[in-house]
Amino acid sequence: MKGMLLGALGAVLMLGQDVAASPVRMHKTGTIDELIVEANPIVFKGHPYLCEYIRKKYPGNAGGRSYFRFLDMADMKTVVSTCGHGLHMGNAFVDGDRVVVTCVEDWGAPRFYQIESTDLVHWTEPRQILEGEGWKGYNTSVCRAGDRYVMVFELGAPKEMVGTMFTMFFAESKDLGTWTLIDGARMGADRYTGAPMLRHYGDWFYFFHLEGSYEEGFETRVMRSKDLYAWERSPHVVLGYDPWDKMIHPRANFTDAEKAYIAGAKDVNASDLDMCDWNGKLVCFYSWGNQRGNEFSALAEADCTEREFCESFFN
């Protein structure tokens, strides 16, 4: 596994001229698939998996419904489980011997749901966990913070709540089951944000998100907060796009036509970063492409822990 993720062709991320140099050496290890944007790596019962959101238009999705699948990262081929059929934008979180997937009913729908499993085979029925009048919901991310769990969720409406699309809001739970909106806590009303990833270490929440525009490109940035109200922005770019995105991962299985398509694809985006610790490395998933539907999934890694990665952007 360690050798598979490293890849002899790993590259240090190239950063823009107008920002401070990244404090972390992250290596891109290659593109693994197309038309998968939202995904996150997890370690469950000592084994790494990639939870992927399979859209309706994904090649091979004969059923025509969205769903989530868990890909075995040991070979990047074996699908060990599918779940959440008809739901969208799933994000997996591991809590001991339980995997919880939070998701939304549909793109821009007002209701968020949760499904659970203790073996990645048998799944609970979807249970509604959040809903708001006029909400247009999208992505979620969950972390543990002391004696509670905190979830960030992405809204595009209503106007009286949302500033610049998208705006992030927060909910908390004591049992990873019943969620309560944290009144007044939000981030991103003053700038474009998207693709949330939330972590908590020490006294700080670390919120990774997308910033940018179609004219200037999109890159992943990070902010931190002690209370989810006051936010400090790191001067560093976390993840930028560059020619190394188009490198083919050694475990990927593309045809010659697909490789040519990847080589010629427009790349102005590095989004949807998610990560976990595995085998002494920080294993990262991200998406690249044109941010308009022609998008690809890729892997990267860093020689540090998740906590060290988060804290390094503010040292």
N, C-alpha and C positions, 0 to 999 in steps of 0.2 A: 504493500500500500504506500509506504513512504517513498519508494522509488517511483511509483506511478505518478504520484502527485508532484514530485519535484520536477521531473522532465529535464533533460540535458539542455533544452533550449529556453529555459526560464529567463525572463528579462526583467530588469529593473524598470519600474514605471517611469515614463517621461512626464514631467510636470511643466505647467505653463511658466512663462518667464515672469509673470507678475505676482507670483506667490512664493512664500518661503519654501525651501526645499523640504521634501517629506522626511520625517524623522525615522520612518520605517522602510526597510528594503523589502518590497513586495515583488514576488516573481509571478508573472503570468505563465500558465502552463498549457493554455490552448483552448480552442473552441470545441465544445462537445455536442452541440445540437443547434437546431434552428427553431424559431417560433416558440421558444420557451423563455419567458422573461422573469416571471415570479417563481423563485425556487429558494430553498435554504437547506444547507447541510446540517445534519444532526448526528449525534452519537447516542444510540439506544441499546442498552444491555451490552455495551462494549463493542458495538459494530457501527460503522458509518453508513448513513443513508442520505440520499438527496431527495427531499420532498419537492415535487415539481407540480406546478399548475398547468394542466393540459387544456389548452383552449379548444374551442369547437373546430377551428380550422387547422389544427395540428395534423401533419401528415400521418396517416394511419389511424386517425380517430374516426373509425367507421360509424360509431354510434351517434355522432353529431351532437353530443352533450359534453360540456366541460366536466372535468373531474381532477382529482389529485392522485399522484402515484408516488411510491417510494422506490427509488432506484438504488440498488446495491452499489456503493462506491468502490467496492473491492474489484469489480470488473467493469463498471459503468454500462452494463448491459442488462442485468437481471432485474426485472420488476418484481418486487416481493409483495406489493400490496397496491390496490387501488381503492379509493374511497371518495366521499363527497360528491357523488355524481349529480350534476346540475348546479353545483355551487361554484364560486369563483374566488380567485386570488387567495388561496390557502397559505397559511404560514404555520409550520409545525414548531411546537415547544415541548421539550422533554422535562418531566418532573418525576424523578425517581423511576418507577416502573410504569409510568403513564405517559402516553404521547397525546397532546392536545393540539388540534388544528383549528385555528380561528379563521374565519372567512366571511365573505359577504354574499348575500343572496344573488346579486347580479351587479354588473358594472353600474354604478350610480344608483343603487337601490338603498332604501332606508334601513334595512335590517341586517344585523351581523349575527353569525351563527358559530357554534362550536360542536366539534365531534371528537370522540376520544377512543383510545385503544390501549390495551395492555400487552398486545402481542403483534401488532401491525397486520393482523388478519381479520379479527372481529372488531367492528366499529359500532359505536352508539348511533342512534338516530340523531340527525341534526337538531340542535336545541338553540332557540333564539336567545341571545345574550344582551343585545343592545338594539335600540331603535329610537329614532327621533323624527319629529314631524318635519317634513321637507328635506330630510337628510339625503345626500347623494354620497354613498359610501364606497370605499375602494380598499386599499391595503391595510393590513394590521401587522403588529409585531409585539411580542410578549417577553418580559424579563421578570426575574425575581429580584425584589429589593427588600432585604431583611425578612420581616414576617408577613409580607404581602407580595402580591403579583401586580404588575403594572402593564397595561396594554396601551399602545399608541394606535390610533385609527385615523384614517385619512378621509376628509370630507371635501366635496366640491360645492356644496350648498347646504343650508340656505344662506342667502346674502347677509342676513343679520348676524350670522355666526362666522362666516368664512370671509377672509380678506382676499389676498391674491391666491389663486388656485395653485397648489392645494394647501389647505390648512390642517394641521395635526391637532388632535384632541386626545385626552387621556382618560382611562378608566382604571379602577383598582379592584382587587378581589383578595379575600383572605383564604379562600379555599380553591382557587383556580376553577370556580364554577359559577358563582354569582358575581356579576360585575356591576360597579357603580361609577357613574360619571364623576370625575374630579372637577368640581365646579370652578370655572375660570382658568383652568390649566390648558394652554394651547401654545403652539409654535408655528411660525411660518405665515402669519397673517400679512406680513410686510414684504414677503418675497416669494417667488415660486419655490415650492418644495414638493417632493414626491418620493416614492419608494422608501418608506421608513424602515429603519432597523434600530431597536432600542436595547441598550445594555445598562447594567448598574454594577459599579464597583466602588467600594469605599463609601464616600459620602456623595458620589456623583452619578447622575444619569448621563449616558452618552447617547446622543441621537444622531444617527447617520442618515443622510438624505441626499436627494438629487437637487442640484441647482443649475441654472443655465437658460439657454434659449436656442432655437433652431438656427439663428444667425451666428451665434458665438460658440455653440456646442454645449453639451451637458457633462457635468462631472460630479462625483460624490464628495460631499463635504461633511463636517461633523460639528455639532454644538454640544455643550454640556450644561447641566443645571443641577442644583441641589434640591430644588423644590418643584420643578416643572412649571415655574412661573417666570423666573428670571433666567435668561439664557446667555451664555458666553460662546462666541464663535471662534473656532480655531483658525489661525492664519494659513494652515496647511491644506492642500488638496489631498484627499484620502485616496481617490482613484480617478485617473484620467484615461482618456481614450488615446490610442496610438497604433502603429502598424502591427505590434505584437498581438493585438486582439485576434488577428486573422490566422495566427499560427494554429495548426491542427493538433489537438491533444493526441498523444500517442495511443490512447485507448478509444478514440472516436472511430466511428465506422461510416465514413462518407464515400459516396461514389465520386468518380472524376468530375461529373457534371456539378455535383454539390460543392466540391472543392473549388471549382471555377466560379461558382456563384458566390461563395464566401470571399474569394480573392477580389472580386469586383464589386462587392457590396459597399455602400456608403457607410462611413463610420463617424458619427459626431456625438457619441454617447457612451458613457460608462455608468451604468445605473444598477439599481436593485441589489446592491451589495448585501450579502449575508455570510455568516461565518460560524465556525466552531473550532474548538481545540481537538486535535486528533494526532496521536502517535508523535508527539513532540513538535508538531507544526500547527500553525493557524491555517485552516483550510477555508478558502473563500470561494463563493459563487458570485458571478456578476453577469450582466447582460450588456451587449454592445450592438450598435447598428444605427439606424437613422431616426429612431424614436417616432416612426410613423408606421410601424407594422413590419418592416423588414429588420428583424432583430434576431440575435443569436445568443446562446448561453455559453459561458466559458468559466474556467477555473483559474484560481491563483492561490498563492500561499506565502506565508512569511515565517521567518525563524524567530517566533516569539509566541507568547500566550495571548489569548484574547484580551485579558486585562492589560498586559503590557502594550498591546496595540492601541487600545482605547486611550490609555493614559499618555502615550507618547505624543499625541497631537496637542497636548497642553503643557508639556514640560519646557 
